[in-house]
Amino acid sequence: MADHKKFYRSIDKAILDKSLFEPFRAADVQAACHEYTLPQCRSFLSKHVQGNSAGNLELFQRVERGAYKRLPFYVKRDSYVDLFEPLFLPKDPVGNDIIKYFASLLRVLGMEDKGWDPYAESRAILNDLNGFFKLELPKRWFRNPDETQWRLGLLIYTHIVEMDAPYEVLLNLLRFRTGDGYSPNPYFDYLSKGEQKAFKKRGVSTGRKIEIIKTLSDAAGLGLGSIFNDFYNNQLRNAISHSDYILTENGFRCRGGISGNKGFEISFEELDRILLSAKAFIAAFFSIEQRTRLVWGNQAGRAIPYDSHYKGMMEVLADREGLMCGFRVHWPNRTDSTYRRTEDGIEMVNCMLSMPNKTLDLMVGMYARNPGAFSPLVEKDGLPIYTKREGSVTPLEWPGDGSVD
């Protein structure tokens, strides 16, 4: 059977291209997605319909016999992916220095040993909590399973809106796009003087982070602000975080402190829309982040010309799953600069964060005493000698065998 992710993406693309319209039938899908046969289309739709008996991933809703449409979550998630795509996969990854782009994707902070990156743990927590929605909760332990699912949804919501990594990656990619450089603390430059003074004590609130992202998104000509308008509600976030709420027959009710003068209510229908949008946001972020790293991971093993002055050549490093996890710049004086993020920690050799320059500085090693025209790193009568790429003994020669154009 065809890979369900690839198949679903083909259907989604056909809908975006207006060659397929909802509700659709198997014959409509086959006509729009020529790479699949009619039996494959029939099988795929029925296999992944909502409520399927096999427990397969639910992607579609059956609106009548033989007719389907995508579930609202996937419609929302894919619309967010489309908004993220030009940010994560820019047409010009070189113009503002590709090192700053890679630093944004890899969340470069500095040297770390194993166990200091909470990003993977955050993904695991969300996967665990989502797993409860697929279980039939026993009434022996859960008196009202419906309310339990709402409570789990609220926990997921607070975890999503409070996660640091998505906001940091988005803002640094926006900084790259607007030419503002890379920073491990991407918000600070956009804070007022008063906010900067208070930063050490209070940090930056989630709402302020979103404000800054919206501002840079507008400056970059992107529409990311609409995503946060769909799900971010500071009153709701605050009420859940401080356990200042109750679930009633009609929905979510917050007293708003001891006096109750800031109380508010949200219907279950509206709450469902907010929670769905929040989950679609983080799913879209995880999806495009993985896809981007896979795109660059496919460049692993190639030599990409990086610096026309020093004649450095960049090698993308990939993990066992083929996802970009770092990079190495080979210099023509047998030196290289490496950054790699792994489960066991950070490898960082001949490179360091440069806050004043808003980038990652790469050390090029020893300069030539009497440099020639090729590079300041190569003697006038000498030949450029590069370190080897991973898994390859083939010598590197400028300008390499890859391109980011």
Solvent accessible surface area in square Angstrom, and as a share of the most:
residue,aa,sasa,rsa
1,M,123,0.55
2,A,26,0.20
3,D,81,0.42
4,H,59,0.26
5,K,146,0.62
6,K,132,0.56
7,F,0,0.00
8,Y,8,0.03
9,R,80,0.29
10,S,21,0.14
11,I,0,0.00
12,D,0,0.00
13,K,120,0.51
14,A,7,0.05
15,I,27,0.14
16,L,92,0.46
17,D,85,0.44
18,K,147,0.62
19,S,68,0.44
20,L,4,0.02
21,F,135,0.56
22,E,65,0.29
23,P,81,0.51
24,F,1,0.00
25,R,106,0.39
26,A,12,0.09
27,A,61,0.48
28,D,64,0.33
29,V,0,0.00
30,Q,56,0.25
31,A,63,0.49
32,A,23,0.18
33,C,4,0.02
34,H,145,0.65
35,E,109,0.49
36,Y,13,0.05
37,T,72,0.42
38,L,58,0.29
39,P,90,0.57
40,Q,60,0.27
41,C,0,0.00
42,R,141,0.51
43,S,48,0.31
44,F,1,0.00
45,L,2,0.01
46,S,52,0.34
47,K,79,0.33
48,H,12,0.05
49,V,8,0.05
50,Q,91,0.41
51,G,61,0.59
52,N,24,0.12
53,S,125,0.80
54,A,78,0.61
55,G,67,0.65
56,N,41,0.21
57,L,75,0.37
58,E,66,0.30
59,L,4,0.02
60,F,0,0.00
61,Q,62,0.28
62,R,115,0.42
63,V,63,0.36
64,E,99,0.44
65,R,219,0.80
66,G,30,0.29
67,A,4,0.03
68,Y,16,0.06
69,K,76,0.32
70,R,21,0.08
71,L,20,0.10
72,P,78,0.49
73,F,52,0.22
74,Y,20,0.08
75,V,56,0.32
76,K,54,0.23
77,R,51,0.18
78,D,5,0.02
79,S,50,0.32
80,Y,6,0.02
81,V,5,0.03
82,D,49,0.25
83,L,59,0.29
84,F,0,0.00
85,E,58,0.26
86,P,52,0.33
87,L,4,0.02
88,F,0,0.00
89,L,45,0.22
90,P,23,0.14
91,K,205,0.87
92,D,83,0.43
93,P,9,0.05
94,V,66,0.38
95,G,56,0.54
96,N,58,0.30
97,D,45,0.23
98,I,9,0.04
99,I,1,0.00
100,K,42,0.18
101,Y,1,0.00
102,F,0,0.00
103,A,0,0.00
104,S,2,0.01
105,L,3,0.02
106,L,5,0.03
107,R,37,0.13
108,V,0,0.00
109,L,91,0.45
110,G,16,0.15
111,M,132,0.59
112,E,39,0.17
113,D,93,0.48
114,K,137,0.58
115,G,73,0.70
116,W,177,0.62
117,D,49,0.25
118,P,95,0.60
119,Y,19,0.07
120,A,70,0.54
121,E,106,0.47
122,S,15,0.10
123,R,62,0.23
124,A,44,0.34
125,I,62,0.31
126,L,7,0.03
127,N,102,0.52
128,D,96,0.50
129,L,29,0.14
130,N,54,0.28
131,G,28,0.27
132,F,83,0.35
133,F,62,0.26
134,K,164,0.69
135,L,103,0.51
136,E,169,0.76
137,L,15,0.07
138,P,68,0.43
139,K,152,0.64
140,R,197,0.72
141,W,171,0.60
142,F,67,0.28
143,R,228,0.83
144,N,69,0.35
145,P,31,0.20
146,D,102,0.53
147,E,48,0.22
148,T,22,0.13
149,Q,60,0.27
150,W,56,0.20
151,R,111,0.41
152,L,23,0.11
153,G,4,0.04
154,L,0,0.00
155,L,99,0.49
156,I,2,0.01
157,Y,1,0.00
158,T,20,0.12
159,H,49,0.22
160,I,1,0.00
161,V,0,0.00
162,E,74,0.33
163,M,12,0.05
164,D,79,0.41
165,A,12,0.09
166,P,0,0.00
167,Y,1,0.00
168,E,47,0.21
169,V,3,0.02
170,L,0,0.00
171,L,0,0.00
172,N,5,0.03
173,L,1,0.01
174,L,0,0.00
175,R,1,0.00
176,F,8,0.03
177,R,91,0.33
178,T,51,0.30
179,G,48,0.46
180,D,50,0.26
181,G,3,0.03
182,Y,6,0.02
183,S,8,0.05
184,P,33,0.21
185,N,39,0.20
186,P,1,0.01
187,Y,10,0.04
188,F,71,0.30
189,D,70,0.36
190,Y,57,0.22
191,L,14,0.07
192,S,62,0.40
193,K,166,0.70
194,G,49,0.47
195,E,59,0.27
196,Q,55,0.24
197,K,174,0.74
198,A,20,0.15
199,F,52,0.22
200,K,196,0.83
201,K,187,0.79
202,R,187,0.68
203,G,35,0.34
204,V,25,0.14
205,S,73,0.47
206,T,13,0.08
207,G,21,0.20
208,R,62,0.23
209,K,20,0.08
210,I,7,0.03
211,E,95,0.43
212,I,4,0.02
213,I,0,0.00
214,K,63,0.27
215,T,86,0.50
216,L,12,0.06
217,S,0,0.00
218,D,109,0.57
219,A,78,0.61
220,A,19,0.15
221,G,68,0.65
222,L,23,0.12
223,G,39,0.38
224,L,0,0.00
225,G,12,0.12
226,S,58,0.37
227,I,0,0.00
228,F,3,0.01
229,N,100,0.51
230,D,36,0.19
231,F,2,0.01
232,Y,42,0.16
233,N,45,0.23
234,N,81,0.41
235,Q,97,0.43
236,L,0,0.00
237,R,46,0.17
238,N,64,0.33
239,A,3,0.03
240,I,13,0.07
241,S,60,0.38
242,H,127,0.57
243,S,91,0.59
244,D,35,0.18
245,Y,66,0.25
246,I,109,0.55
247,L,19,0.09
248,T,34,0.20
249,E,169,0.76
250,N,110,0.57
251,G,3,0.03
252,F,1,0.00
253,R,107,0.39
254,C,8,0.04
255,R,153,0.56
256,G,16,0.15
257,G,35,0.33
258,I,170,0.86
259,S,90,0.58
260,G,29,0.28
261,N,121,0.62
262,K,144,0.61
263,G,39,0.38
264,F,37,0.16
265,E,109,0.49
266,I,17,0.09
267,S,57,0.37
268,F,45,0.19
269,E,150,0.67
270,E,65,0.29
271,L,0,0.00
272,D,75,0.39
273,R,100,0.36
274,I,6,0.03
275,L,12,0.06
276,L,39,0.19
277,S,0,0.00
278,A,0,0.00
279,K,51,0.22
280,A,0,0.00
281,F,1,0.00
282,I,10,0.05
283,A,26,0.20
284,A,0,0.00
285,F,1,0.00
286,F,22,0.09
287,S,43,0.28
288,I,0,0.00
289,E,6,0.03
290,Q,59,0.26
291,R,77,0.28
292,T,0,0.00
293,R,38,0.14
294,L,80,0.40
295,V,65,0.37
296,W,21,0.07
297,G,7,0.07
298,N,110,0.56
299,Q,40,0.18
300,A,41,0.32
301,G,39,0.37
302,R,94,0.34
303,A,1,0.01
304,I,3,0.02
305,P,50,0.31
306,Y,57,0.22
307,D,33,0.17
308,S,88,0.57
309,H,112,0.50
310,Y,48,0.18
311,K,32,0.14
312,G,0,0.00
313,M,0,0.00
314,M,1,0.01
315,E,2,0.01
316,V,1,0.01
317,L,3,0.02
318,A,33,0.25
319,D,55,0.29
320,R,228,0.83
321,E,133,0.60
322,G,26,0.25
323,L,14,0.07
324,M,0,0.00
325,C,5,0.03
326,G,0,0.00
327,F,0,0.00
328,R,29,0.11
329,V,0,0.00
330,H,1,0.00
331,W,4,0.01
332,P,3,0.02
333,N,34,0.17
334,R,164,0.60
335,T,26,0.15
336,D,30,0.16
337,S,0,0.00
338,T,2,0.01
339,Y,0,0.00
340,R,42,0.15
341,R,32,0.12
342,T,61,0.36
343,E,144,0.65
344,D,100,0.52
345,G,12,0.11
346,I,12,0.06
347,E,62,0.28
348,M,26,0.12
349,V,70,0.40
350,N,57,0.29
351,C,9,0.06
352,M,110,0.49
353,L,39,0.20
354,S,12,0.08
355,M,103,0.46
356,P,121,0.76
357,N,94,0.48
358,K,77,0.32
359,T,17,0.10
360,L,6,0.03
361,D,52,0.27
362,L,31,0.15
363,M,76,0.34
364,V,17,0.10
365,G,37,0.35
366,M,161,0.72
367,Y,122,0.46
368,A,15,0.12
369,R,234,0.85
370,N,89,0.45
371,P,65,0.41
372,G,23,0.23
373,A,115,0.89
374,F,65,0.27
375,S,2,0.01
376,P,28,0.18
377,L,8,0.04
378,V,9,0.05
379,E,76,0.34
380,K,134,0.57
381,D,140,0.72
382,G,34,0.33
383,L,148,0.74
384,P,49,0.31
385,I,76,0.39
386,Y,15,0.06
387,T,37,0.21
388,K,106,0.45
389,R,21,0.08
390,E,82,0.37
391,G,94,0.91
392,S,35,0.23
393,V,129,0.74
394,T,78,0.46
395,P,91,0.57
396,L,13,0.06
397,E,132,0.59
398,W,69,0.24
399,P,78,0.49
400,G,26,0.25
401,D,81,0.42
402,G,11,0.11
403,S,57,0.37
404,V,25,0.14
405,D,167,0.87
